[in-house]
Amino acid sequence: MNKTELIQQLEERADLSRSDAQNAVDALFGPSDGIIASELKKGNKVQITGFGSFETRKRGARKGRNPQTGQEIDIGPSTSASFKAGKGLKDAVS
């Protein structure tokens, strides 16, 4: 399912107009100004009971290899978003 299909499903299930459904999806999942992204940028965890939680994880600096040349390179520290499925979602999928 892609974003367009998600908007269509939300439109049908919640009896919303297409623009309202798109606004809702953008407000929640927008990569720069969505609710989830904004909270993660602040360092907060977003937990949706029964569905899962979003949080940031920090990775330290490490050594890596350039796959084309095999040369060793330094990879700097980074922060990434991660998602952990909740029990309700795990049970529904299995």
Secondary structure, DSSP 8 states (H G I E B T S, - for coil): --HHHHHHHHHHHTT--HHHHHHHHHHHH-TTTSHHHHHHHTT--EEETTTEEEEEEEE--EEEE-TTT--EEEE--EEEEEEEE-HHHHHHH-
